[in-house]
């Protein structure tokens, strides 16, 4: 069932309201400031339209001007636009200052003038200076772009204008802007996490696909506000058009129609929730957080009761924030973190102990070069520069999977990965990663070193759910498989001894049983 909740309120946009003072080339900057015109551009709630046709709930929306936004200003005196302030462009800079295209020296003429502002700026805009509302024709003829899918395009659709404003005694012009258009916001079924981490994008677990919006007969593209996971669309107030929405969810196509747009006046918006809308949780992503089989998250700092309730569904613990370029190339949505499995097991990489001189001469000495794998240029751990190691676990595991099971070169067949293939197939079939994540991969040496750096937090989370601890905590002779190949039938392993390369990194024949502990990215 599709449920539409129409919650219509008046716009109340909180904008950057910053006084802009412009200096000039002078040895007396304070005097220069007093001799320049200054502007304050901000937004205000729409004026009341009279008796309400739809009950409101008092909610407000927030719009904030951002760096690079441009507004236009006109000065009118005796029915004429003054030359120096004729569509004067103001641009918001990184200091929160609206910088004019040119500084305007004060003159007594401006004390008698009326000022008008609008947003967003356009070179071709003109006004009717003799009209009581100079922007009337502009609003009437304003073409709302059908494509509002980016922040810039959405802002460009949001026409705002001011009434007449006079300069005050401080030679400043305050220009409150009111919204001329209307807005709808639409929530579709969605499950997401919005992170408080400043540099990590929202994490969307469930979202509709093949989304289309049609206003009347025109296809339109709304802006997706990631913080709320809702779609925003600027449109003409009191329109008689119908907004039709179509999307796919869980393999089925759903449709909805919004037929009450005529109730939305200028400067107002209506919010619609379809099929339950968006479930958006705020979360601080940390190393040690728990990841569930369905992609959900539980904080490492959660109460024991919450962790206990989720314990059976926990598949891993966050071991690194952010992912790699290689991962994001194949999985653009997987840019948030890398997760270390709560399980580990000992198994071989292959049943082949070493290659013979005859096999090497037939091409087996460097067989891997044709399959996207690479050695480290040395077979001695002490010669490895740890700082030069790269996080290649995902792409190297992908390469290992692509190696033929019965690889034959020069007439010799060598099972270089039969142990890995058997373990990986068994593990991944029994322990699926979340739908929004990568497949499991074997950490590279670099990734193991990164895991070791966060051992305290990761180990604490393992302990809270009684997961297998790091084996090196109890036995200094254990080794974890990495995905880094050393030679034809030997691999680099990680010991966790946390000292030199010769102690941390150790070789193992592929026929040896070492420990697998896999990772995935989301």
N, C-alpha and C positions, 0 to 999 in steps of 0.2 A: 504494500500500500504506500502511496506517495502522500506525505503530509506536508502542507504548506503552512508555515506560521508567519503571518504578516505582522511584523513589528515595525511600525512607521514612526520615525521621530524626525525632529528637525536637525539639520546639520549643526554641529558645533565644532568647528575646526580650530584646533590650537595650532597656530603657526608661529614661526620665528618672528617675534616682534622686536626688531632691533633698530635702535636709532642709528642712523648713518651720518657721520660727520665727515665732510670732505675738506682736506687741506689744500693749500696751494704753495707754490714756491715762494717762501718768505722767511725772513729772519725772525719774524714775530708770529709763531704758529698759533698762539691763542687768539691774537687779533685776526689772523687769517681765517680761523674757524668761525669767528663771529661774522665774518663777511661772506660766508658761503651758505647757500641754501642746503638744508638737510631734509631727509625724508625718513619716515617710519612707515613701513608697509606691514600690515598684519591682516588677519581675517576676523570676522565677527559672525555671530549667529544670524540666521535669516530673520527678517521681521515677521511678526505674526500675520497670518493670512485671514484671521477671523475664526469663526466657530470651526472646530475640528470635525472632519468627516470620518476619521478613523481614530480610535483611541490610541494614545501614545503611551510609552512606558518611560520616557525620560532619558533613554540611552543616547549617547552622543558618539560621533565618529571623530577620529583624529587624523588630520593631515598636517604634515610638516614640510615646509620648504627645505630643499636640499641644495647643496653646493652646485652652482651652475644654473639654477633656476633664474628666469628672467621675467620681469614685469615691465609694463610700459606706463608712462606718466604724461599727461597733457596739462598745460596751464592755459586758462581761458580768461580773457578780459574783454568786456564790451562785445561779446558775441564773436570774438576772434581768438584763434589759437596763437599763443606767443611763440615766436620762432625758435627760441632756445630750448623750450620745453614742449616740443611737438613730437609726440611718441618717443620721448626720452627713455632709453633702455636702462634698467637697473638690473645688475647681476649679483646674485648672492655668492660671496667668496668664502674661503675656508675659515675666516675669522667671524663669520656670521654678519658680515657687512654687505649691504646692498650698494654696489659700486656703480655710479652712473657712467654712461658712455663718455660723458664730458662733465666736468665740474661746472656748477652754475653759480656765478657770483651774485650776491644779493643786490637787488635794486628795489626802490620804492614801488615799482610797477607790480612786483609780486605780492606786495602787501594788499593790493586791491584785487588780485586775481583769484579765480577758483581753480582748484586742481582736481583732476580725475585720474584714476589708475585702473589698470586691468591686468589680468594674468590668464594665460601665458602670453609672453611677448611675441609679436609678429611684425616684420618690417612694413607690411602693407596696410596696417590698421590706421584708419582715420576716424574722426568723430564728427558729429554735427554740433558745433560749438554754440549754436543759437537755440538748440532744443533744450527743454527742461530736463530731459534725460539724453545726454549726448550718445549713450551706448545703445539706445533702443534699436536702431537699425542693425548694429553689429550683432546684438543678441538674436534678432529675428533671422538674420542671414547666416548665422554661425553654423558651419557644417561639422557635426560631431563625427570624428573618425570612426569607422567601423572596426578598425584594428586598434584595440587598447591593451594589447597583450603584454607590453613591457611597462616598466615604471615610467619611462619618459613619454610613451604614447598615451598612457592613462592620464598623466599630468597635463598633457597637451589638450586633452578632451575636456578638462575641468575649467571651464570659463568662469572667471570671477571679475567683478567690476565694483567700483566704488561710486558713491554719490559725491556731490560737490564738497570739497574740503578747502578750508582757508589756512593760510600760514599763521602760526601762533607767534606769541611775543618773543619766543626764542629762535625765530626764523626757521622753524621746523614745520614740515607739512606731514600730518598724520593721515594716512590713507587706509581706512578699514575696507577690506574687500568682502563682498557678499557673493555667494555662489549663485550662478544664473541657471544652472542645469539641475537635474535630479540624478539620483543614484539608486541602483539596486545592488544588494550583496546577496550572493547565493552560496549556500553550503551544500555540497554533494557528499555522499558517503565517503568517509576518509578516516584513517587512523594514523596519527602522526605524533612525533616528538619534536618540539621546538627547544633547542638547546640554549641555555644561558651562556655557554661558551661563545665568545664574540666572533670566533673565526670558523665555526662549524655550522654548516647549513642544516635546515630542518631535515628530519629523517622520516620519510613517508613509508609506512608499512603497507597500507591498503589505500588505493586511490582508484577512481574510475578511469576508464580509457575511452578513446574515440569520442571525446566530448565535443558537442556542437551546440552553439547558441544561435537562435534565429529571432530577430526582432522584426515582426511583421513578415515581410518577404526577404529581408536582408540578413545575410549571414554576418554575425558580429563576433569579435574575439575579445572576451573580457580579460582583465588583469587578475592573476592569481596572487593574492596576498599570502605569502608563505607563513607569516606569523600566525594567521588565523585559519589558513587553508580554505579561504573563501574567495569566490570570484566576484570582482567588482566591475560594474559597467555604468558609465555615465550615459544618460539619455535625456531627451527633452522632457520637461515637466508636463504632467497631465496628458501624456500621450495616450491615444486610444489603441495603440498597437499591443499585440500579444507577444510575450517572450516565451519561445518554445525551446526546451532543453532536451537533448538526447545524450545518453552515455551508456557505456557497457560496464557491467559490474558482475563479477563471479560468472562470467560466460553468458550473461543475459543482457539484452538491450532494454533500457528503461527510458521512459519519456515523461515529461511534466510540462505543464503550461501555466504561466503566470498571467492572469487576465485583469489584474487590479492596478495596473500602472497609472491609470488616469487619476488615482487617488494621491499621487505623489506630486507635490508642488515644487517649485524651484527652491533650492536650498534644503531639500528634505531627502531622506532615503528610506527604503523599505528593505527589510532583511527576510530572506526566505530560506527555510530549512527543508531539504528534500531527502526522503528515505533515511531519516535519523541524523543527517548532517555530519559534521566533522567532530571527531573525538581527538582533540589536540591536548597533549600533556607537555608541561614545561619540565625540563630535566637538565641537570648539570652532568655532562658526560665525563666520567672519570675512569682512569685505569683501575681495574678491580671491580667495575660494575658487572652485573650478571646479565647474560643474554639468553632469552628463552627460545624454545623451538619455533614459536610463531613470530619471532623477531622482536618481541617485547623486551623491555629493559626493567631491571630492578637495581636500584642504587646499592652500591657496596655499603652505604651507611644506613640502609633500611633497617627497620625493627626486625628482630629475630623471627617474630611471628610471620611477617610478610615474606621473608626469605624462606622460611620453612614451608609456607603454603606454595611457593613457586619452585621449590627444590627439585621436584620430579621432572619439571619441564626445562630446567637450566641445562644448556648445551655447552656453554663456554663463558669465559671471563675476558673482559676487555683488557688487552695487553699493550695496545698502542693506539693513540689517537691519530686520526687521519690515515689515509692509505697511499697507494703509489699510482703513478701515471699509468703503468701497465694495467693495473686493476681497473682504473677508471676508464680506460680505453674500451675494455670489454664489458664493464658494468658501470656505466656513468653514474648510477645512483649510489654506488658503493664507495663513498668518499669520507665516511665518518670515523671508522675505527677498524682495527684488526682484533680478532677474538681468538683466544687460546682454548682448546678443548679441555673439558674437565676430566677427560679420560686419557689414559696412555696404555701402551702395551709393547712388549718386546717381540720382535720378529726380524727375519732376514730381509735383505734387499734383493738378493738373488741366490740361486743355488750354485752359481759359478764361482770358484775360488780364485782363479787367475787364468789369464790367457797364455797359450803356449807361444813360442817363437814363431811357429808356423802360422798360427792364427794371427799374430801381430803382423807378420809379413803379408798376410792376405788382406790387411786393412783394419784389423781389430784394434791396433794400437791407438788409433784416434777415431774410432767409429762415431763418436758423439758429435763431431763437428757438422755432420749432415742433419742433425736433429734439433738445432737450436740450443744445445748445451755448450758449456765452456768450462775449461778447467781454470785454476787460479794461477797458472804459469809456474807453479812450483809444487813439488811433492813433500816439501819440508814445512812443518807448521811454524817453525821459528822464522821463516822467511816471509810469512804472510803479514802484510800491513793491514791491521784491523780497520784503520781509518779509511782504507780504500775499498772495503767490502760494500757491496750494494744489496738492497732489499729485493732480491730476485726470486723469493720463494714461490710466488704465484706463477710467474712465467716459466720457471724451471720445472715445477710440478706439471704444468700444462705440457711442457716439452716431453717429460718422462712418460706421460700418459699416451702421447702420440707415437712413441717408439714402438715398432711392431713387436708383438709378443715373441714371435719366432724369427728374430732378426738374423739374416744370413748374409755373410760377406765372404767372397772368395771361396765359396763352397763350404764354409764353416758356419754352423748355427750355434749361437751363444745366448743363453737365457740371462741377459743382463738385468732384467727387472721382474722376474717371475715372482719373487718374494714380495716386492713392493706392490705389484699388480694384485696379488692375492689379498694382501692386507688392506690395501686401499679400497678395493671393490667390496670386501666384506664390511669394512668400517663405514663407508659412505652409504651403503645400502641399509645399514642398521641405525645410522645416525645422520639423518638428513639435516642440511643447513636450512635456515629460514628461506622462504621464497624470495625475499628481497636481498639475499646475500650471494656471495660467490660460492663455488664449491670449496671443499676442504683443500688445503695445500700444505706441503711440508715446508716449514720455515727454512730460510737460508741462514747461513752463518751470521750475516748482519742482523737478521731478525731475531736470532737467538741471543745475540749480544744485547739487543734492545730489550728483549724480555728480561734478561738478567738484570739490567739496570732498574727495572721496576719489580724485582723479585719480591720485595717486602709487601707491597700492596696486593700483588697477584696471589702470593702464598697465603696471605691473610684471608682472602676471599675463598680460596680453595678450602681452607680450614673451616670456614663458617658453614660450608655445605658438605664437609667430610669427603671432598674429592681427593683424588690421588695427589699427594704433594710432589714437588720436584724431587726426582730420585737422588739428585746430587746432595740433597740435605742430609741423607743418611749414609750415602756410599760415594766416596770420592772417585771410585773407579767406573762409574756408570757413564754411558755415552748416549746422547740423543742424535738420531739421524737428522742431518740437514739435507737440503736438496742440491747441495754443491757436490759435483763430481770431482774426484781427485785424479783418477786414471781409469783405464779401461774397465777394471773390476774392483775399484775401491772408491770410497766416499769419504767426505769430511764429516766428522761428528762434532758435537759440542758437549763439553764436560761440565761446564758451570763452575769451574774452579776459580774463575774471576781473578786471573793474574796475567800472565803473558800469553802470547799467541801459542807458544809451545805447550802451555798447560790447558788453555781454554779450548783449543782446536786440536782434534786428534783424528788420525785416519783409521779407517776400518775397512776390512775386506767386505765386499757385498754379501758374502756367505755367512758373515758373523751376525748374531742376533743382537740388535741394538734397539733402543726405545723410539717408538713413533709417538709424537704428540703433535697433532695437526692444528692448523689455524684456518680461519676464513675471514672475509671482510664484509662489512655492511655499510 
